[in-house]
Amino acid sequence: MGIFLIESSLQEIVSTKEELNQKASALQAKLNEQNSSLIELQVSKDFSRSFFIVEAEDQNTATDILNAAGISVQLVKEVRLVGKELEDVKQNNDVVNYLVEWNIPENITMDQYLARKKKNSVHYQEVPEVAFARTYVCEDMTKCLCFYDAPDEAAVKRAREAVQTPIDSITEILTDER
């Protein structure tokens, strides 16, 4: 089984958190039929960006089910979860409200990335108002997605500065408060 990041837009498909939850439940049921699962779904507040994390035998299984549900796939990458155990993520107990994307420079290997992350992550304590949740690193080393719980975007930026890691984009994630 692999873990796949699938990026899409749900803007024309759902417009409320309730509709999103219904769509996610329907997708989970279809994925379960294929011995696959929707590990998590994070969506921007305006539904223009969605990030599906799917565990499946292969990427076609994951993307075919989304396409059948009328969700066009914009990007699909096999990813590695860093900073949390998969079973913990599946429990869905974390609150995340910001997603940072970083396009990893070409010369960085997975081993170098992991060593850098381990060395620098201690600096998150310098920004206690921000809680780092987890990262998904694309196996092809093109980019990573880092999830945070933070009071605002400025705090996320301070946390990224503390761990000396760039930001290519920040997305505010839809939470249950909306």
ZADO-956472 format. One record per residue (C-alpha): residue in three letters; x, y, z; residue number from 1. Coordinates in steps of 0.25 Angstrom, whole numbers, plus 2048, in hexadecimal, padded with zeros to 3 digits. Layout:
# ZADO-956472
nuvex u v w rovex
ALA X Y Z NUM .
...
This chain:
# ZADO-956472
nuvex u v w rovex
MET 800 800 800 1 .
GLY 804 80E 7FD 2 .
ILE 800 81C 802 3 .
PHE 7FC 826 7F7 4 .
LEU 7FA 835 7F7 5 .
ILE 7EF 839 7EE 6 .
GLU 7ED 847 7EB 7 .
SER 7E0 84D 7E6 8 .
SER 7D6 857 7E7 9 .
LEU 7C8 855 7ED 10 .
GLN 7C3 863 7EA 11 .
GLU 7B8 85F 7E1 12 .
ILE 7B5 852 7E8 13 .
VAL 7B3 856 7F7 14 .
SER 7B0 864 7FD 15 .
THR 7AE 860 80C 16 .
LYS 7B5 858 816 17 .
GLU 7A9 84F 817 18 .
GLU 7AA 84C 808 19 .
LEU 7B9 84A 809 20 .
ASN 7B7 83F 814 21 .
GLN 7AC 838 80C 22 .
LYS 7B5 838 800 23 .
ALA 7C1 833 808 24 .
SER 7B8 828 80E 25 .
ALA 7B3 823 801 26 .
LEU 7C2 823 7FC 27 .
GLN 7C6 81B 808 28 .
ALA 7BB 811 805 29 .
LYS 7C0 80F 7F7 30 .
LEU 7CF 80F 7FB 31 .
ASN 7CB 804 805 32 .
GLU 7C5 7FB 7FA 33 .
GLN 7D3 7FC 7F4 34 .
ASN 7DB 7F8 801 35 .
SER 7DF 807 801 36 .
SER 7DC 812 80A 37 .
LEU 7DB 822 80B 38 .
ILE 7E5 825 816 39 .
GLU 7E2 833 816 40 .
LEU 7DC 83E 80E 41 .
GLN 7E0 84D 810 42 .
VAL 7D9 858 809 43 .
SER 7DC 867 807 44 .
LYS 7D1 870 80D 45 .
ASP 7CC 874 7FF 46 .
PHE 7CC 865 7FB 47 .
SER 7D5 869 7EF 48 .
ARG 7E1 860 7F4 49 .
SER 7DF 852 7F9 50 .
PHE 7E9 848 7FE 51 .
PHE 7E5 839 7FF 52 .
ILE 7EE 830 806 53 .
VAL 7EB 822 801 54 .
GLU 7F0 814 805 55 .
ALA 7EF 80B 7F9 56 .
GLU 7F6 800 7F1 57 .
ASP 7F9 809 7E6 58 .
GLN 7F6 817 7E2 59 .
ASN 7EC 813 7D7 60 .
THR 7E3 80D 7E2 61 .
ALA 7E3 81A 7E9 62 .
THR 7E1 823 7DD 63 .
ASP 7D7 81B 7D6 64 .
ILE 7CE 81C 7E2 65 .
LEU 7CF 82B 7E3 66 .
ASN 7CD 82C 7D4 67 .
ALA 7C0 824 7D5 68 .
ALA 7BB 82D 7E0 69 .
GLY 7BD 839 7D6 70 .
ILE 7CA 83E 7DD 71 .
SER 7D4 842 7D3 72 .
VAL 7E2 83E 7D7 73 .
GLN 7ED 849 7D5 74 .
LEU 7F9 842 7DC 75 .
VAL 7FC 835 7E1 76 .
LYS 808 831 7E8 77 .
GLU 80D 825 7F1 78 .
VAL 811 82B 7FF 79 .
ARG 817 827 80C 80 .
LEU 811 82B 819 81 .
VAL 81C 832 822 82 .
GLY 81A 837 831 83 .
LYS 80E 82E 834 84 .
GLU 80A 81F 833 85 .
LEU 800 81C 829 86 .
GLU 7F6 815 833 87 .
ASP 7F6 822 83B 88 .
VAL 7F3 82A 82F 89 .
LYS 7E7 821 82C 90 .
GLN 7E1 824 839 91 .
ASN 7DF 832 834 92 .
ASN 7E1 838 842 93 .
ASP 7EA 843 83D 94 .
VAL 7E5 851 83B 95 .
VAL 7ED 858 82F 96 .
ASN 7E9 865 829 97 .
TYR 7F5 868 820 98 .
LEU 7FC 861 815 99 .
VAL 80A 865 810 100 .
GLU 80F 860 803 101 .
TRP 81E 860 800 102 .
ASN 824 85D 7F3 103 .
ILE 830 855 7F7 104 .
PRO 83D 859 7EF 105 .
GLU 842 84E 7E5 106 .
ASN 84F 84B 7EC 107 .
ILE 848 846 7F9 108 .
THR 847 837 7FC 109 .
MET 83C 831 805 110 .
ASP 847 82D 80F 111 .
GLN 84D 83C 80F 112 .
TYR 83E 841 811 113 .
LEU 83C 838 81C 114 .
ALA 849 83B 823 115 .
ARG 846 84A 821 116 .
LYS 838 849 827 117 .
LYS 83D 841 833 118 .
LYS 848 84C 836 119 .
ASN 83F 858 834 120 .
SER 832 853 83A 121 .
VAL 837 856 848 122 .
HIS 836 865 844 123 .
TYR 826 864 844 124 .
GLN 827 866 853 125 .
GLU 82B 874 850 126 .
VAL 81D 877 84B 127 .
PRO 814 870 855 128 .
GLU 807 876 850 129 .
VAL 809 86D 843 130 .
ALA 807 85E 844 131 .
PHE 80E 856 838 132 .
ALA 805 84A 835 133 .
ARG 80B 842 829 134 .
THR 812 843 81C 135 .
TYR 80F 83B 80F 136 .
VAL 81C 83B 806 137 .
CYS 81A 837 7F8 138 .
GLU 823 82A 7F5 139 .
ASP 828 831 7E9 140 .
MET 82D 83C 7F2 141 .
THR 826 847 7EA 142 .
LYS 81F 84D 7F6 143 .
CYS 819 84B 804 144 .
LEU 80C 84F 80B 145 .
CYS 80E 853 81A 146 .
PHE 801 855 822 147 .
TYR 800 85E 82E 148 .
ASP 7F7 863 839 149 .
ALA 7FA 872 83A 150 .
PRO 7F2 87E 83F 151 .
ASP 7F5 885 831 152 .
GLU 7FE 885 825 153 .
ALA 809 88E 82B 154 .
ALA 80B 884 836 155 .
VAL 80D 879 82B 156 .
LYS 817 882 825 157 .
ARG 81E 883 832 158 .
ALA 81F 874 834 159 .
ARG 824 872 826 160 .
GLU 82F 87C 829 161 .
ALA 832 875 836 162 .
VAL 835 868 82F 163 .
GLN 83C 86F 823 164 .
THR 832 86A 818 165 .
PRO 82D 872 80D 166 .
ILE 81E 873 809 167 .
ASP 819 873 7FB 168 .
SER 80A 874 7FF 169 .
ILE 801 875 80B 170 .
THR 7F3 870 80B 171 .
GLU 7E9 872 816 172 .
ILE 7E2 865 818 173 .
LEU 7D3 864 81B 174 .
THR 7D0 860 829 175 .
ASP 7C4 85B 831 176 .
GLU 7C2 869 836 177 .
ARG 7BD 86E 829 178 .
